[in-house]
Amino acid sequence: MKKLMLLVAGGVGYVLGARAGRERYEQIKRTATRVKQDPRVQEKAHQAADLAKEKAPVVKDKVTAAASSAADKVTPSSNGDHRSDLEDQLHPDSTARQEDPYPQGDLP
């Protein structure tokens, strides 16, 4: 599937960027139409669509669970002291731990 998408993307990129003129464009367009109308390609496209429809509820549940988990991780704690919680997780030499992380005066 990845190879097919790569080939399609490459073909589209070539068509859009081709400087070979109208004749080459028409040749590529005919080839693409012939491939699109090939029964084997249509069958694979239908199989992919059916698989996507079949797996959609499962994917939806997983995405919902992941989003809920992520939301729980970023929900503020009840004590309201977020800065100290974050500072505890930072590297000791991090400029975020400094009172004034921006240098004063002229730069070298």
N, CA, C and O atoms as a MOPAC input file, in Angstrom:
PM7 MOZYME 1SCF
protein

 N      0.82500 1    -1.18800 1     0.00000 1
 C      0.00000 1     0.00000 1     0.00000 1
 C      0.87400 1     1.25900 1     0.00000 1
 O      0.57500 1     2.23900 1    -0.68100 1
 N      1.96700 1     1.20900 1     0.78300 1
 C      2.86800 1     2.35800 1     0.83700 1
 C      3.55100 1     2.57700 1    -0.50800 1
 O      3.75500 1     3.71200 1    -0.93900 1
 N      3.90200 1     1.47100 1    -1.16200 1
 C      4.55000 1     1.58900 1    -2.46400 1
 C      3.60700 1     2.20500 1    -3.49000 1
 O      4.01400 1     3.02100 1    -4.31700 1
 N      2.33600 1     1.80000 1    -3.42300 1
 C      1.34700 1     2.34100 1    -4.34900 1
 C      1.19400 1     3.84500 1    -4.14200 1
 O      1.16100 1     4.61400 1    -5.10300 1
 N      1.10000 1     4.25300 1    -2.88300 1
 C      0.95100 1     5.68400 1    -2.58900 1
 C      2.18800 1     6.45500 1    -3.05100 1
 O      2.07500 1     7.56800 1    -3.56400 1
 N      3.36600 1     5.86100 1    -2.86800 1
 C      4.59300 1     6.49900 1    -3.31600 1
 C      4.59900 1     6.66300 1    -4.83200 1
 O      4.98600 1     7.71000 1    -5.35000 1
 N      4.16600 1     5.62200 1    -5.53500 1
 C      4.11300 1     5.70200 1    -6.99300 1
 C      3.10100 1     6.75100 1    -7.46300 1
 O      3.36700 1     7.51200 1    -8.39300 1
 N      1.94300 1     6.77700 1    -6.81000 1
 C      0.91800 1     7.76100 1    -7.17900 1
 C      1.43200 1     9.17600 1    -6.91400 1
 O      1.29400 1    10.06400 1    -7.75500 1
 N      2.02200 1     9.37100 1    -5.74400 1
 C      2.55600 1    10.69500 1    -5.41100 1
 C      3.66100 1    11.10200 1    -6.38100 1
 O      3.73500 1    12.25600 1    -6.80300 1
 N      4.51300 1    10.14700 1    -6.72600 1
 C      5.57500 1    10.43600 1    -7.69300 1
 C      5.01400 1    10.79900 1    -9.05400 1
 O      5.50100 1    11.71800 1    -9.71200 1
 N      3.97800 1    10.06800 1    -9.47500 1
 C      3.34500 1    10.36800 1   -10.76100 1
 C      2.70200 1    11.74000 1   -10.77300 1
 O      2.83400 1    12.49400 1   -11.73700 1
 N      2.00500 1    12.05300 1    -9.69200 1
 C      1.35800 1    13.37100 1    -9.60500 1
 C      2.42100 1    14.46900 1    -9.60400 1
 O      2.27700 1    15.48300 1   -10.28600 1
 N      3.48000 1    14.26000 1    -8.83900 1
 C      4.56000 1    15.25400 1    -8.79600 1
 C      5.20700 1    15.44800 1   -10.14900 1
 O      5.53200 1    16.56800 1   -10.54400 1
 N      5.38700 1    14.35800 1   -10.84600 1
 C      5.99900 1    14.46600 1   -12.16100 1
 C      5.08700 1    15.21900 1   -13.12200 1
 O      5.53500 1    16.08700 1   -13.87100 1
 N      3.80400 1    14.87500 1   -13.09100 1
 C      2.85500 1    15.53400 1   -13.98800 1
 C      2.82400 1    17.02700 1   -13.70100 1
 O      2.86200 1    17.84600 1   -14.62000 1
 N      2.75500 1    17.37700 1   -12.41500 1
 C      2.68100 1    18.79600 1   -12.06700 1
 C      3.97400 1    19.53600 1   -12.38700 1
 O      3.95400 1    20.72300 1   -12.71200 1
 N      5.09300 1    18.83100 1   -12.29300 1
 C      6.36900 1    19.49800 1   -12.51800 1
 C      6.97900 1    19.26100 1   -13.88300 1
 O      8.05100 1    19.78800 1   -14.18000 1
 N      6.32500 1    18.49000 1   -14.70600 1
 C      6.90000 1    18.13900 1   -16.00500 1
 C      6.98700 1    19.35700 1   -16.92400 1
 O      6.09900 1    20.20800 1   -16.96600 1
 N      8.08300 1    19.39700 1   -17.64600 1
 C      8.26400 1    20.46800 1   -18.61900 1
 C      8.34800 1    19.89700 1   -20.02400 1
 O      8.80300 1    20.56000 1   -20.95600 1
 N      7.90300 1    18.66500 1   -20.15600 1
 C      8.01500 1    17.97700 1   -21.43500 1
 C      6.90500 1    18.37600 1   -22.40000 1
 O      6.90900 1    17.96100 1   -23.55900 1
 N      5.97200 1    19.16600 1   -21.93600 1
 C      4.93400 1    19.64900 1   -22.83100 1
 C      3.64200 1    18.85600 1   -22.75000 1
 O      3.51200 1    17.89700 1   -21.98900 1
 N      2.70600 1    19.28800 1   -23.55500 1
 C      1.35400 1    18.74400 1   -23.53400 1
 C      1.31300 1    17.27800 1   -23.96000 1
 O      0.53000 1    16.49800 1   -23.42000 1
 N      2.13500 1    16.90900 1   -24.90500 1
 C      2.12400 1    15.53500 1   -25.39800 1
 C      2.48800 1    14.55200 1   -24.28700 1
 O      1.83200 1    13.52200 1   -24.13300 1
 N      3.52000 1    14.85900 1   -23.52000 1
 C      3.93200 1    13.99200 1   -22.40900 1
 C      2.84400 1    13.97400 1   -21.32800 1
 O      2.56200 1    12.92600 1   -20.74700 1
 N      2.24700 1    15.11300 1   -21.06700 1
 C      1.15900 1    15.19100 1   -20.08900 1
 C      0.01000 1    14.28100 1   -20.50200 1
 O     -0.51700 1    13.53600 1   -19.67500 1
 N     -0.37900 1    14.33200 1   -21.75900 1
 C     -1.47800 1    13.49200 1   -22.25400 1
 C     -1.11900 1    12.01200 1   -22.16200 1
 O     -1.97200 1    11.18400 1   -21.84200 1
 N      0.13800 1    11.67700 1   -22.44000 1
 C      0.57800 1    10.28600 1   -22.33800 1
 C      0.46000 1     9.79600 1   -20.88700 1
 O     -0.03500 1     8.69700 1   -20.63700 1
 N      0.90900 1    10.60100 1   -19.95800 1
 C      0.82600 1    10.23200 1   -18.54000 1
 C     -0.63200 1    10.12900 1   -18.10300 1
 O     -0.99700 1     9.22400 1   -17.35300 1
 N     -1.45000 1    11.04300 1   -18.56500 1
 C     -2.86700 1    11.03700 1   -18.19800 1
 C     -3.54900 1     9.76400 1   -18.71500 1
 O     -4.34500 1     9.15400 1   -18.00100 1
 N     -3.23800 1     9.36400 1   -19.95700 1
 C     -3.82300 1     8.13600 1   -20.51300 1
 C     -3.39500 1     6.91900 1   -19.69900 1
 O     -4.21000 1     6.04400 1   -19.40600 1
 N     -2.12900 1     6.86600 1   -19.34100 1
 C     -1.62600 1     5.73900 1   -18.55200 1
 C     -2.31000 1     5.68900 1   -17.19000 1
 O     -2.70700 1     4.61500 1   -16.73700 1
 N     -2.44900 1     6.82400 1   -16.54200 1
 C     -3.10300 1     6.87500 1   -15.23300 1
 C     -4.55900 1     6.44000 1   -15.33200 1
 O     -5.05100 1     5.72100 1   -14.46200 1
 N     -5.24200 1     6.86300 1   -16.36600 1
 C     -6.63700 1     6.47600 1   -16.56400 1
 C     -6.74400 1     4.97600 1   -16.80300 1
 O     -7.64500 1     4.31900 1   -16.28100 1
 N     -5.82000 1     4.43800 1   -17.59500 1
 C     -5.82900 1     3.00500 1   -17.87700 1
 C     -5.58100 1     2.20100 1   -16.58800 1
 O     -6.22900 1     1.18100 1   -16.35500 1
 N     -4.65300 1     2.66200 1   -15.77000 1
 C     -4.37600 1     1.98500 1   -14.49900 1
 C     -5.58300 1     2.07800 1   -13.57300 1
 O     -5.96300 1     1.09400 1   -12.93900 1
 N     -6.18100 1     3.25500 1   -13.49900 1
 C     -7.33700 1     3.46200 1   -12.61900 1
 C     -8.50500 1     2.55500 1   -13.02000 1
 O     -9.24200 1     2.07500 1   -12.15900 1
 N     -8.66900 1     2.32700 1   -14.29700 1
 C     -9.79000 1     1.52500 1   -14.78400 1
 C     -9.49500 1     0.02300 1   -14.78800 1
 O    -10.37900 1    -0.78000 1   -15.08800 1
 N     -8.28200 1    -0.35200 1   -14.46300 1
 C     -7.91700 1    -1.76500 1   -14.42300 1
 C     -8.73800 1    -2.46100 1   -13.33200 1
 O     -8.78900 1    -1.98400 1   -12.19900 1
 N     -9.37700 1    -3.58100 1   -13.66500 1
 C    -10.21400 1    -4.28500 1   -12.67800 1
 C     -9.45400 1    -4.70200 1   -11.41900 1
 O    -10.01600 1    -4.71100 1   -10.32400 1
 N     -8.18300 1    -5.04500 1   -11.57600 1
 C     -7.39200 1    -5.44600 1   -10.40100 1
 C     -7.20700 1    -4.27500 1    -9.45100 1
 O     -7.29100 1    -4.43400 1    -8.23300 1
 N     -6.95600 1    -3.10600 1   -10.00700 1
 C     -6.78600 1    -1.90900 1    -9.17900 1
 C     -8.10400 1    -1.54700 1    -8.50500 1
 O     -8.12600 1    -1.19800 1    -7.32400 1
 N     -9.18500 1    -1.62800 1    -9.24300 1
 C    -10.49900 1    -1.31700 1    -8.66500 1
 C    -10.84700 1    -2.28600 1    -7.54900 1
 O    -11.40300 1    -1.88500 1    -6.52700 1
 N    -10.52100 1    -3.56900 1    -7.73800 1
 C    -10.79800 1    -4.56400 1    -6.70000 1
 C    -10.01000 1    -4.25000 1    -5.42900 1
 O    -10.55500 1    -4.32300 1    -4.32700 1
 N     -8.73400 1    -3.90200 1    -5.57700 1
 C     -7.91500 1    -3.55800 1    -4.40800 1
 C     -8.43600 1    -2.29700 1    -3.73300 1
 O     -8.41800 1    -2.19600 1    -2.50600 1
 N     -8.89300 1    -1.35100 1    -4.51300 1
 C     -9.45100 1    -0.12200 1    -3.93500 1
 C    -10.71100 1    -0.42400 1    -3.13600 1
 O    -10.91400 1     0.13000 1    -2.05600 1
 N    -11.55100 1    -1.29800 1    -3.66200 1
 C    -12.76500 1    -1.69600 1    -2.93700 1
 C    -12.40800 1    -2.45300 1    -1.65300 1
 O    -13.03200 1    -2.25300 1    -0.61200 1
 N    -11.40100 1    -3.31900 1    -1.74100 1
 C    -10.97100 1    -4.05500 1    -0.55100 1
 C    -10.45600 1    -3.09100 1     0.51600 1
 O    -10.75500 1    -3.24900 1     1.70000 1
 N     -9.69100 1    -2.10200 1     0.09600 1
 C     -9.16500 1    -1.12000 1     1.04700 1
 C    -10.29300 1    -0.31600 1     1.68000 1
 O    -10.26600 1    -0.05100 1     2.88200 1
 N    -11.27400 1     0.06900 1     0.89100 1
 C    -12.41600 1     0.82100 1     1.41600 1
 C    -13.22700 1    -0.02100 1     2.39400 1
 O    -13.65500 1     0.47100 1     3.43700 1
 N    -13.43600 1    -1.28400 1     2.05600 1
 C    -14.17500 1    -2.18200 1     2.95000 1
 C    -13.42300 1    -2.38500 1     4.26300 1
 O    -14.02500 1    -2.38200 1     5.33700 1
 N    -12.11700 1    -2.56000 1     4.17200 1
 C    -11.31500 1    -2.73600 1     5.37800 1
 C    -11.36600 1    -1.49300 1     6.25400 1
 O    -11.46900 1    -1.58800 1     7.47700 1
 N    -11.29300 1    -0.33400 1     5.62400 1
 C    -11.36700 1     0.92500 1     6.38000 1
 C    -12.71300 1     1.06200 1     7.08000 1
 O    -12.77300 1     1.49300 1     8.23200 1
 N    -13.78900 1     0.70000 1     6.39500 1
 C    -15.12400 1     0.76100 1     7.01000 1
 C    -15.23500 1    -0.21800 1     8.16900 1
 O    -15.85700 1     0.07400 1     9.19100 1
 N    -14.62400 1    -1.37900 1     7.99500 1
 C    -14.68800 1    -2.41000 1     9.03600 1
 C    -13.89600 1    -1.99300 1    10.27900 1
 O    -14.33400 1    -2.22500 1    11.40600 1
 N    -12.75200 1    -1.39100 1    10.07100 1
 C    -11.86900 1    -1.03900 1    11.18400 1
 C    -12.16600 1     0.33100 1    11.78600 1
 O    -11.61900 1     0.65900 1    12.83900 1
 N    -13.00000 1     1.12600 1    11.16400 1
 C    -13.26800 1     2.48700 1    11.63500 1
 C    -13.73500 1     2.54600 1    13.09000 1
 O    -13.23100 1     3.38300 1    13.83800 1
 N    -14.66700 1     1.70300 1    13.52700 1
 C    -15.08800 1     1.78200 1    14.93200 1
 C    -13.95100 1     1.47200 1    15.91500 1
 O    -13.84500 1     2.09900 1    16.96900 1
 N    -13.10800 1     0.50600 1    15.56100 1
 C    -11.98600 1     0.15700 1    16.42600 1
 C    -11.01000 1     1.32400 1    16.51600 1
 O    -10.55000 1     1.67900 1    17.60100 1
 N    -10.70100 1     1.91500 1    15.37000 1
 C     -9.78700 1     3.05200 1    15.33400 1
 C    -10.37700 1     4.22600 1    16.12000 1
 O     -9.66100 1     4.90700 1    16.85400 1
 N    -11.67300 1     4.45800 1    15.96800 1
 C    -12.33500 1     5.54200 1    16.68800 1
 C    -12.18900 1     5.34800 1    18.19100 1
 O    -11.88000 1     6.29400 1    18.91600 1
 N    -12.41200 1     4.11900 1    18.66100 1
 C    -12.28800 1     3.83800 1    20.08900 1
 C    -10.86500 1     4.06400 1    20.58700 1
 O    -10.65700 1     4.62000 1    21.66600 1
 N     -9.88900 1     3.63000 1    19.79600 1
 C     -8.48800 1     3.80600 1    20.19600 1
 C     -8.10100 1     5.28200 1    20.22900 1
 O     -7.40800 1     5.72100 1    21.14700 1
 N     -8.54000 1     6.04000 1    19.24300 1
 C     -8.23500 1     7.47100 1    19.20800 1
 C     -8.90400 1     8.18100 1    20.37700 1
 O     -8.29800 1     9.04500 1    21.01000 1
 N    -10.14100 1     7.82300 1    20.66200 1
 C    -10.85400 1     8.42300 1    21.78500 1
 C    -10.13800 1     8.12400 1    23.09400 1
 O     -9.97500 1     9.01300 1    23.93000 1
 N     -9.71200 1     6.88300 1    23.27800 1
 C     -8.99500 1     6.51100 1    24.49600 1
 C     -7.66800 1     7.25600 1    24.60800 1
 O     -7.30800 1     7.72400 1    25.68800 1
 N     -6.94600 1     7.36600 1    23.50500 1
 C     -5.66400 1     8.07400 1    23.52300 1
 C     -5.86500 1     9.55600 1    23.82000 1
 O     -5.09700 1    10.15100 1    24.57600 1
 N     -6.88900 1    10.14700 1    23.23000 1
 C     -7.16000 1    11.56500 1    23.47700 1
 C     -7.55700 1    11.78900 1    24.93400 1
 O     -7.14300 1    12.77100 1    25.55000 1
 N     -8.34300 1    10.89500 1    25.47100 1
 C     -8.75200 1    11.00600 1    26.86600 1
 C     -7.54600 1    10.87200 1    27.79200 1
 O     -7.41600 1    11.60900 1    28.77000 1
 N     -6.67300 1     9.93100 1    27.47400 1
 C     -5.46500 1     9.74000 1    28.27300 1
 C     -4.56700 1    10.97800 1    28.21100 1
 O     -4.01900 1    11.40600 1    29.22700 1
 N     -4.42300 1    11.53900 1    27.03100 1
 C     -3.61000 1    12.75100 1    26.87600 1
 C     -4.23900 1    13.91800 1    27.62200 1
 O     -3.53000 1    14.71200 1    28.24100 1
 N     -5.54900 1    14.02900 1    27.57100 1
 C     -6.23100 1    15.11500 1    28.27600 1
 C     -6.04800 1    14.97500 1    29.77800 1
 O     -5.88900 1    15.97300 1    30.48000 1
 N     -6.06800 1    13.74400 1    30.27700 1
 C     -5.85500 1    13.52600 1    31.70700 1
 C     -4.46100 1    13.94900 1    32.13900 1
 O     -4.26600 1    14.42000 1    33.25900 1
 N     -3.49400 1    13.77900 1    31.24900 1
 C     -2.11600 1    14.14400 1    31.58200 1
 C     -1.90900 1    15.65100 1    31.60800 1
 O     -1.04500 1    16.13100 1    32.34200 1
 N     -2.67100 1    16.40900 1    30.83200 1
 C     -2.47900 1    17.85900 1    30.79700 1
 C     -3.49700 1    18.61700 1    31.62900 1
 O     -3.42300 1    19.84200 1    31.72300 1
 N     -4.43400 1    17.92700 1    32.22800 1
 C     -5.42500 1    18.58200 1    33.07700 1
 C     -4.72100 1    19.11900 1    34.30400 1
 O     -3.96000 1    18.39100 1    34.94000 1
 N     -4.95800 1    20.39000 1    34.66000 1
 C     -4.27300 1    20.98200 1    35.80300 1
 C     -4.58300 1    20.23800 1    37.10000 1
 O     -5.69400 1    19.75600 1    37.31800 1
 N     -3.56100 1    20.16300 1    37.94900 1
 C     -3.78200 1    19.54700 1    39.25400 1
 C     -4.54600 1    20.51400 1    40.15100 1
 O     -4.66300 1    21.69700 1    39.83300 1
 N     -5.05600 1    20.02300 1    41.25000 1
 C     -5.91900 1    20.83800 1    42.09600 1
 C     -5.15500 1    21.87100 1    42.91700 1
 O     -5.74800 1    22.85400 1    43.36100 1
 N     -3.82100 1    21.67100 1    43.13500 1
 C     -3.11000 1    22.61500 1    43.99000 1
 C     -2.69500 1    23.88600 1    43.26700 1
 O     -2.38900 1    24.88000 1    43.92600 1
 N     -2.67100 1    23.89300 1    41.94600 1
 C     -2.40200 1    25.10200 1    41.17900 1
 C     -0.93400 1    25.46700 1    41.07300 1
 O     -0.61600 1    26.49300 1    40.47200 1
 N     -0.02600 1    24.68000 1    41.62500 1
 C      1.40100 1    24.98600 1    41.56900 1
 C      2.04600 1    24.21400 1    40.42300 1
 O      2.79000 1    23.26100 1    40.65300 1
 N      1.76000 1    24.62800 1    39.18900 1
 C      2.23100 1    23.91500 1    38.00700 1
 C      3.70400 1    24.18500 1    37.74400 1
 O      4.42800 1    23.29000 1    37.30800 1
 N      4.15400 1    25.40000 1    38.00300 1
 C      5.53700 1    25.75700 1    37.70000 1
 C      6.51400 1    24.88300 1    38.47500 1
 O      7.48700 1    24.39300 1    37.90200 1
 N      6.27600 1    24.68100 1    39.75200 1
 C      7.21200 1    23.87400 1    40.52800 1
 C      7.18400 1    22.41600 1    40.07100 1
 O      8.21500 1    21.74400 1    40.09000 1
 N      6.02000 1    21.92300 1    39.66400 1
 C      5.93600 1    20.56200 1    39.15200 1
 C      6.78100 1    20.41300 1    37.88900 1
 O      7.49900 1    19.42700 1    37.72500 1
 N      6.68800 1    21.39800 1    37.00100 1
 C      7.46700 1    21.34900 1    35.76300 1
 C      8.95100 1    21.53000 1    36.04600 1
 O      9.78000 1    20.84700 1    35.44600 1
 N      9.29300 1    22.43000 1    36.94000 1
 C     10.70500 1    22.66700 1    37.25000 1
 C     11.36000 1    21.42100 1    37.82800 1
 O     12.54400 1    21.18100 1    37.59400 1
 N     10.61100 1    20.63200 1    38.57500 1
 C     11.15100 1    19.40100 1    39.14000 1
 C     11.52300 1    18.41200 1    38.04300 1
 O     12.39100 1    17.56300 1    38.24800 1
 N     10.88400 1    18.50900 1    36.88600 1
 C     11.14300 1    17.59300 1    35.79000 1
 C     12.25900 1    18.06800 1    34.86800 1
 O     12.73300 1    17.29900 1    34.03200 1
 N     12.68600 1    19.31600 1    35.00600 1
 C     13.69200 1    19.88200 1    34.11800 1
 C     15.10600 1    19.49400 1    34.53600 1
 O     15.36200 1    19.15300 1    35.69000 1
 N     16.00600 1    19.55400 1    33.57700 1
 C     17.42700 1    19.35200 1    33.84900 1
 C     17.89900 1    20.47900 1    34.76200 1
 O     17.45200 1    21.61600 1    34.60900 1
 N     18.78300 1    20.19400 1    35.69800 1
 C     19.20700 1    21.23200 1    36.65000 1
 C     19.83500 1    22.46100 1    35.99900 1
 O     19.74500 1    23.55800 1    36.55000 1
 N     20.46600 1    22.30100 1    34.84200 1
 C     21.11400 1    23.43000 1    34.17800 1
 C     20.19800 1    24.14900 1    33.19800 1
 O     20.65000 1    25.05300 1    32.49500 1
 N     18.94000 1    23.78000 1    33.13300 1
 C     18.01800 1    24.38100 1    32.18400 1
 C     17.80300 1    25.86100 1    32.49500 1
 O     17.70200 1    26.25200 1    33.65700 1
 N     17.73600 1    26.67600 1    31.44300 1
 C     17.49100 1    28.11100 1    31.66000 1
 C     16.08400 1    28.36900 1    32.17000 1
 O     15.82400 1    29.44200 1    32.71500 1
 N     15.17900 1    27.43200 1    32.01400 1
 C     13.82400 1    27.61000 1    32.51900 1
 C     13.79700 1    27.63200 1    34.04200 1
 O     12.82300 1    28.09800 1    34.63300 1
 N     14.84200 1    27.14000 1    34.67900 1
 C     14.90400 1    27.14800 1    36.13700 1
 C     15.46100 1    28.45400 1    36.66900 1
 O     15.38100 1    28.71500 1    37.86900 1
 N     16.02000 1    29.27500 1    35.80600 1
 C     16.60900 1    30.54000 1    36.23400 1
 C     15.52400 1    31.59300 1    36.41200 1
 O     14.48600 1    31.55900 1    35.75100 1
 N     15.78500 1    32.52500 1    37.31600 1
 C     14.84200 1    33.62100 1    37.52300 1
 C     14.77700 1    34.50800 1    36.28400 1
 O     13.69500 1    34.92200 1    35.86800 1
 N     15.94900 1    34.80100 1    35.69100 1
 C     16.00400 1    35.64400 1    34.49700 1
 C     16.89000 1    34.93800 1    33.46500 1
 O     18.10400 1    35.14200 1    33.45900 1
 N     16.30300 1    34.11800 1    32.60000 1
 C     17.11100 1    33.32900 1    31.67200 1
 C     17.67900 1    34.12600 1    30.50300 1
 O     18.46900 1    33.58900 1    29.72600 1
 N     17.29900 1    35.39000 1    30.35900 1
 C     17.76700 1    36.18800 1    29.23400 1
 C     18.96500 1    37.00500 1    29.64600 1
 O     18.92800 1    37.68000 1    30.67600 1
 N     20.02800 1    36.95900 1    28.86400 1
 C     21.24900 1    37.70800 1    29.22800 1
 C     21.00300 1    39.20700 1    29.13900 1
 O     20.22400 1    39.68100 1    28.31200 1
 N     21.68900 1    39.94000 1    30.01100 1
 C     21.57900 1    41.39700 1    30.02500 1
 C     22.83400 1    42.00000 1    29.38700 1
 O     23.89600 1    41.37800 1    29.39400 1
 N     22.71300 1    43.18600 1    28.84800 1
 C     23.85300 1    43.90200 1    28.28900 1
 C     24.12900 1    43.50100 1    26.85300 1
 O     23.30800 1    42.86000 1    26.19700 1
 N     25.31800 1    43.89800 1    26.37300 1
 C     25.72800 1    43.63800 1    24.99500 1
 C     26.16400 1    42.19300 1    24.83500 1
 O     26.78800 1    41.61000 1    25.72300 1
 N     25.82700 1    41.63500 1    23.69900 1
 C     26.26400 1    40.29000 1    23.38700 1
 C     27.66000 1    40.32900 1    22.79200 1
 O     28.00800 1    41.31000 1    22.13600 1
 N     28.46500 1    39.31000 1    22.99200 1
 C     29.85800 1    39.29800 1    22.45700 1
 C     29.88400 1    39.30600 1    20.94700 1
 O     30.96000 1    39.29800 1    20.34800 1

